[in-house]
Structure formats: C-alpha cells, structure tokens
Amino acid sequence: MDISYKQAQELINDEYLLPSLLNLFSFLKEERKHINWIGLYLYKDNRLVLGPYAGKPACSILNLEKGVCALSFNKQKIINVKDVSLFPGHIYCDNNSKSELVLPLKNKLGVLDIDSDILNRFQEEDISFYKAILKLINERL
C-alpha cells in the first residue's frame, strides 16, 4: 500500500473512534485527488443516517428505497457509479458530484460513501485502496 494508506492506518488507530474517523476522512479528502466528499452513513431505524464525514454538508437521512448508498446497503456489495447523472434515483446531496463509490460496512452497520467531482474517478486501484480503508474501519467498529 502507498504512504497515504500508512498514514490512514495511524489516524484510525487513535484511542477514540469518532475523532479518529473525522481525522481519517479529512485526511483522505485532502490526500486523494478529486474526492469532494467521504464519510459514513449508519443504519438506524430502517434508514441510513449521516455519520462522520469530510466535505460539504450532506443529506442527513437516506431512505433505503433509492440512491447509490441504499443499493450498496441493500445488496451488501460495492457499487461504483462512473456517472451519477445516469444512475436512476441518484440523490444529489452535492451537485458537484459526478461519480460515486459506495462500500458496505460489516454486519449491515451502514456504508462508506465516496464522491468525486470528475466522471469515472474510481478505478480498480482506487477500489482496492478503499476496500483496505474499509477493513480498517470495520476493525474499529
């Protein structure tokens, strides 16, 4: 893994989970190119509720009927949307988002959501990187 993974690993291993996640997401948003939003949506009361993140203000609650996060959560699989304008039912929390990658957390706890301001941002190398980040998060939850 690259240097940003090693630094992410250090950030997530701080004593307290919430500040660790906030620092991790802030770091990844700044370190990784063309990431305009990254964070968690956590499952509660049959919805996804905004958790720690870095980026512009986001949708506080996502229903499980539509959107990329809902699809990833419901199917429990990684969803890579190359162009969100072509995704039926996409939820526009930030009009600058052009592509999106969503990875489900373990035990149906929620999802890790990553948005980019460019089309087709997430390639296999990026997906592998964020799968490794997800593993670090899952180990702390």
N, C-alpha and C positions, 0 to 999 in steps of 0.2 A: 504494500500500500504506500501511497505517497505521504509527504510531510503533513498535508492537511489532515489526513486520517489520524496520524500520530498525535497531532495537537487536539483533534476532536476527542480522541481517546482520553487524553489528560483532562479535558474540560468536563466530560461526562462522569469522571470518577471523583469529582469533588464530593464532600461529605453530604451536602443537601441536594435533593433531587431537583426541586423547582429552579433554584438559581443555576444549577448545572445545565439543565435543559435550555434555559434562557440564554446562557452564555454560548452553549453549543450552537443554537440556531442563529444567534447573532454572528458568530464566527463563520458558520457555513454560508450565510447570506453574503457576507463580505468577501470571503475567501474564494468561493466558487463563482465562476463567471456567469453572468446572465441569470442569476437567481433573484427574483424580486419578492418572493415570499416562501417561507419554510416553517412548518410547525406541525403540531398535533391537533387532531380532533379526537375527542374521547367519547366513548359510547356511554350514554346515560339516558334512562327513560325512553328507550327506543328511538333515540336521535343521536347525532354526533354534535358534541358541544366543544366550542373553541377551547383549546388548551394553550400551553406555552408556544410562542411563535416569534419570528422576526419578520418585519415587513410592515406594509401599510395596514390600517385597520381592516379587519376581516369579518365575514359573516359569523355571527355568534352561534347560531344553531343551524344545522343542516338536517333536513328530514331524510329518511332512508329511501325515498321514492325516486329521486333523480339526482344527477350530478356524478362527477368522477369519483369523489370520496365515497358516496353511497354505493356505487358499483363495486369499488375495490373492497369495501367493508362487507357487502352482501355476498360477494363471490369469494372473499378471502384470497384475492390474488392481486398481483402487481398490475396496475393499469398505467400505460404510457400513452398519453394523447399528444400526438405530434402537432395538431392544430385544433385548439379548443372550439373554434368557430364551427367546426364540422362535427362536434360531438353533440348529439341530441340531448337536450336537457341540461347543458352545461350551466353552472351557476356562476355568474360574473360578480365575484366579490371585488375584483380589481380589473378594470378594463384594459390595463396594460399587459395582462397575462395572455400569452399566445400558445404556450404548451404547458403540460402538467404531467407530473409523475406522482402516483399515489401507491403507498405500500401499506398493507395491513399490519397492525401490531399483533403480538401473540395473544392468544386466548380471547379474541374478539374484544380487546380493550379499546380499539379505535384505529386510526390511520395516521401515517406520516404523509403529509401533503407538501409537494414542492412545485412552485410555479416559476415559469420563466417568461421573460419579455421578448423571446425570439421563438420562431417556429422550429419544431423538430429539435429541441435542445438536448433531449435525453437519449444518449446512445448507450450501447451495451456497457461500455466502460463506466458511464455515469450510474447506470442501474446497479452494477456490481458495487460501486462505491457506496451508494445509498443503502443497499442491502447490508453492507458491513456496518454502516451507521445505525441502521435499524436493529441489528443484532446487539450493538452496544446499548441502545435504548431499552430493548427488551430485557436485557440482563439486569437493568436497574429497576424495572417495573415490578 
